[in-house]
Amino acid sequence: MSDAAGRPERGVGGRAREVLLIRAFALFWSATTMRALGGTIAGVAFQVLIVSAIGASAFEIGVLSSLSVVPYLFLGLIVGALMDRWRRQRTLVVTSIGRAVVLGTVPVLLLLDALGFWSLAAVILVLGILTLFADSAFQPFLPHIVPRGSLVMANARLGQSETVAGTAGPALGGVMLNLLGAPLLFAFDAAMNAVSAVLQSRIAVDEAPRSARAHGRHIGHDILEGMRYTYRHRTLRPLALSVHVWFLGNSIVATVFAVFVLRELRLEPWAFGLALACGGVGGFVGALLAPALGRRMGAGRAILLGRMLVVVPWAAVALSPVSASTDPVVLLLLISSAQFVHGLSMGVEDANEMGYRQAAAPDAMQGRMNSTIRTMNRAIFFFGALLAGALATFWGYSLTLGAAAVIFAAAAAVVAFSPLRLARHDDAASLDT
């Protein structure tokens, strides 16, 4: 049974039930987990192909890396508007089939010795477009198969499986690449996506038909309406602004962290990998804690906690008097702790943030609201990465990471001094816009 907004009703007493016991979500979670694991495994093979098989130059590597982001910058708002008129389940199924087909072409190109820069660029670009459509359908589809009171738990379960896939996938991909070779590895990922499509098609869901646009309106009107809704909403506006600022800080950290640790501090690659794995563990623990924190603290304070936590590791790294001569054990403890707390903060805030967004916006606005926030995030990350390079050049790595900590603190301040701080999951749907 569902409410007027198309969301399934809560369980008895409004309490969240274990979402994996809901058949529709179990299918959705299984399909999403398979796609995430297959993607991280194939990501290893893509890196090997870029560097070794086609011998890409530094410029070509930059071009190939940017192709996965380009669709979000140029098509993100358009696709988000379409998702408020298209059936989201059908979009998920079609994109999974599309990814299976595109990934299946890579082994053929490899066996024919026809894989070069341009063909690989085409594969990455098409995969990026398909991923954009899938991501745009993913977030607004979830409230159709999970009771509103269980959205935080559902996002936490998805976050846990994504963290495990992101942590174990690269290592598993490296082993499989050595045992099977790149062609079979891509064939394996294609098969994973095909199975995902089957699982997604079996989800029983009632998506109400979308109304046609009024005469004289076009997709541009839909996009503007979504942007106005997002940035005029009492609590979604500060949430969006806060996550935009967070993405600026994260773009700086993501850009300079590896270079700082491997080049400046001269940490061994195996130790760097171990530190990254600690980030995955932190993310998993955070996702485990997220539902309980959201219930006890409220959505706003749980999000604020995550925003505040992320300041700590990067301020500590920036202020620590470490160098290449520092004891390697001390370096490993510092970097691993920083990654763990960073992952922990993301695990806590992601599930609560996504659960709140999905509950606060009406179904007819979900696609546009999410795409507005996501597209701006990608644009900020893109330019933030360029800024990080300039800051590291003129300020050095420690000051640059310190600047990131200040930016993270500003993201927390946006939440702390706005109505979002007092927001709760239970009252999300009743807030005035």
N, C-alpha and C positions, 0 to 999 in steps of 0.2 A: 504494500500500500504506500502511496506517496502523497506529499502535501501539494499545495497549489503551485509551488515552484518546481515540482517535479522531483523533489528529494524524498527518499524513503523515510518513513517515520522512525522515531527513536525506539529503543527498546523500553522495557518496563522501567518507569521512573526516570527516563531520560539518561540512564547510565550507559556508557559505551560498552559494547560487548566485544569479544574477541573477533576481529574482523575476518580472520582466516577461516572462521566457521561459516561465513557467508559465502555461498557457492560462487556467486557472481564475482566477488572480490578475490576469492581464491584463484579463479581462472585469470583474472586481470593481473594479480600479483605474480602468478606463475609465468605469464606471457612477458611481463615487464622484466622480471628477473632473468629470464632466458635471453632476452634482447640485450640487457645490460652486460651480462656475462659474455655473451658472444661478441659484443662490441669492444669490450676491453681486451679480449683475447686477440681479436683481429687487429686491434690498434697496434699491437707489437709487430705484426706482419707488415702493416702499412709503414711503420717507421723503418723497418728493414728494407722494404722496397724502395722507399724514398732515398735513403742514404746509400744503399748498396746496389740494388738491382738496376735502377735507372741513373745512378750517380748524379743526383741533383746537386746543383750549386747552392751556395748559401742563399742567393736571391730566389732561386726556384723553390727551396725549402720554405722560405717565407711566404711565397705565393701560395703554395699548397696548404700551408697551415692556415692562411687567412680564408681559404675557400669554404671552410666549414662554418665560418662566422658570417660571411657575406650574405647568405640568404636571410638571416635574421635582420640585418641592417636594411635591406632593400625590400623584403617581402613580409617581414614580421607583422606589421600592422594590418596589411591586407589579408594575410592568412588568418589572423585573429578575428577579423570581422567576418570572414567566411565561416569560421567555426561556430558563430552564433546563428548561422542559417543552415549549415550542413549537419548531417547525422554524424556524430562523433565516433560511434562504434564503427561505422562503415569506413570512416577515414583511417582509423587505427588498423583495420584489417587490410585495406588497400595499400597503406604505406608499408606494412610488414611484408606483404607480397612483393611490393616494389623493391624493398631493400634486399629480399632474397634473390630477385632476378638480377639486380645490379651487382651484388656481391658474387653471384654465380658466374658473371662474365669475367671476373678477374682470373680465375684458374684457366679459363679458355684462352685469354690473352697471354697468360704466362706460358702455357703449353705451346702456343703458336709463336712465341717469342715476339709478340706484337705490343707488349706493354711498354710505353714510353711516357715521357713527361705529360704530353697533351692527353693521352688516353687515361692516365691516372688522375689528372686534373679533372677530367670529365666525370670519372667515377666519384671522386670526392665531392664535387659540386652537386651532383645528382643526389648522393647520399645526404648531403647537407640540407637540400630542399625537402627530401622525404622526412628527415628528422625534424625539420621545422614544422611540417604538417602534423607529424605524430605528436610532438610536444604540445602543439597548440590544441589538439584534441584531447590529450591526456588529462590535463588539469581540470577542464570543465566537465569531463565525462565522469570523474570519480564521484561527485555528489549524487549521481544517478544510481549508483550501485551500493552506496554505503550510507547508513543513517547519519544525519547531521551530527549527532552526538558522538559519532565514532570517527569523524574525519581526521582528527589529530592522530588517533591510533593507526588509521589506515596509512597516513603519510609517514608515520614512524616506521611501520612495517616495510613500506617501500624504500624508505631511507636506509634501513638496516640491510636489506638485500642489495641495494645499490652500493653501499659501503663495502660489503663483503666482496661483491663483484669487482669493485675498483681496487681492492687490496689484493685479492687472490688472482684476479684475471691476468694481470701482466706477467706474474710468475708462471701461471699455468700456460699462458700463451707462449712464453719463451721455451718451455719444455716441449709443448706440442709442435712448435716451429721446428725444433731440432729433430723430433721424432717423425713428423708427418711431412714437413716441407710447407712452403707457402701455399701452393695450389690446394692441397687438402684442408689447410687451415681456413682458407676463405670458403671452401665448400662446406665446411663444418658450420661456419657462421651463417651462411646462406640457409642451411637446413634449420638452424636455430630460429631464424626469422620466419621460416615457413611454418614451423610448429607453433610459433607465437601467433601467427595469423589464424591458425585453426583454433587455438584456445580463445582468442578474442572473438571469433565468430560464434562461439558457443555460449557467450555471456547473454543471459536473458535480461533484457532491459527494455523499458518503454520510453523511447524518446519521442516526445510530442512533435508533430509536424510544425515547421517554422512558418510564421506568417510572411507573406510577400511584402516587399518594400512598398511604401505608399508612393503614389504617382509623383514623379518629379524628384524622388530621392535616388541616390546612387551610393556605391560603396564608400565614397569619400565622406558622405554624411554619417554613415555608420561608424567610421573610424574616429571622426571628430566627436561624435556622441560618446564613444568609449573613453576617449581621452578626457573629455569634460567630466564624465562620471567619476573616473579614477581620481583626478586631481581636485575635485570639489567635494569628494566624500569626506565626512568628518573624521573617520579613522583610517580609511584606505589612503588618503592623501599623505599623512605623516608616515604610514607604513611604506608607501612607494618611495617617498623622499629619503627615508632612512636606508632602505635597501639600495637605492642609487648611490648614496654616499659610501655604503659598505662595499659596493662593487668597485668604487674608485680605490679604496684602500686595498682590497683584495687583488686588484690588477697590479698594484705596485709590488705586493708581497710575491705574487705568482711569477712576476717578471724577474725580480732580482734575487730571490731566495736561493735558488739552485746555484746561480753564479757565485753568490757570496759564500755559500758553504763549500762548494767544490773548488773554487779558484782562490778565494781570499783566505778561507780557513783551512783549505787543503784536507778536508775530511775525505776519507776513503769512500769510493763508490758504494761498497757493501754497507758501510755505516750510514751513508745517505739513504740508501734503500730501506734500511731498518728504521730510520727516523720517519720516513714517509709511511711505513707500515703502522707506526705508532699513531699517526694521524688518522688512519683508517680505524684503528681500535677506538680512538677517542670519538670518532663519528658514530660508531656502533653503540658505544655506551651512552652517548648523548641522545640518540634516537630511542634507546630503551627507557631513558628517564623522561623524555619529552611528554608523553601523555599524562603521567602523574603530575609533573610540574605545571602543565597547562590547566589541569583540574584544580590544583591547590592554589596556584598563584594567579590564575587568569591568563588569558592569551597575551595581553599587553606586557605584563611583568615577566612572563616566560621569554618573550621575544627580547625584552630589555636585558634580561640576564644573559642571554646568548650574545647580544651586542656588547655588553660590558666585559664578558669573559674574553672575547677575542682581542681586547686591548692588551691584556696581561702578557701573553707570550711575546708579542712583537716589541713592546716596551722593554721587556726583560732582555731580549736579544740585542736591542739597540743600545741599552745602557751597560751591558756586560762587557768588561774589558778583555775580550777574547781576541786571539790572533792565531796565526798558523803555528806559533810556538806553544800554545796552550795544550795542556795534557789532553790527548785524544779522548780519554774516558770522560773528562769534564765536558768537552765539546759535544760528545755524543749524547750525554745526559741533557744538556741544555737544548740542543736541537730537537731531540726526541720529545722532551717535555713541551717545547713550543708547538710542535706538530700535534701532540696529543690534545692539548688545551684548545688549539685552533679547531681541530676536528670535533671536540666535545661541544664547543660553542655552536658550531654549525648543526650538529645533531639535535641540540636542544631547540634552536630557533627555527630550523627549517620546517619541522613537522607542525609546530604551532603557527608559524606564519602562513604556510600553505593551507592548513585547516581553517584558519580564520578567514583568509581570502575567499576560500570556496564557500564558506557559510555566510559571509557578509554581503556578497554580490548576488543579485538575482540570476537565474539560469540564463536569461536572454542577454546578459552582459558579461558572462564569465569569460568567453573567448576574447573579447575586446579588452577587458580589464587586465587579464593576464598577459596578453600580447603587448599592451601598452607598457607595462612594467618590465617585461622581459626584453623588449626591443631597446628600451632606454638603457637597461642594464648592459646589454651587449655593446651598445655604442660607447658607453662610459668605460667599459673594460678595454675596448679597442684603443681609445685615446689615452686611457690611464697607463696602458703598457708603454706607449710612446713617451709619456711624461716620466715614467719610472726610469727609462733608459737615460733621459736627460738628467734627472736628479742624481742617479748613481754616478754619472760622469762628472758632475760638478760638485756634488756633496759627499760622495762616497757611500758605501753600502749601509753603514750603521745609521747615519743621519737619514738616509732614505727610508729604512725600516722604521725609524723613529717617526718620520712624517706619516707613514702608514698607520702607526699606532694612534697618532693624533686624529687622523681621518676616521678611524674606527670609533674613537671616542666621540667624535662629532655625530656619527651615525646613531650612537646610543643616546646622545643628548636630544636628538630629534624625537625619539620615542619618549624619553623621560619628561619632556616639557610639552607634551601634546595629549589630547584625549585618548590616544591609543594606549597609554600607560595603564589606564583603568579598564580597558576593554576585556570582556570575558567571552569565551566561546559560546556560552549559553544564550547571550543576548545579541550575538553578531547579526542575526537576521532581522532584528527589530530596530537597528540603528537608523536614524534619519540620515539622508544623504544631503 
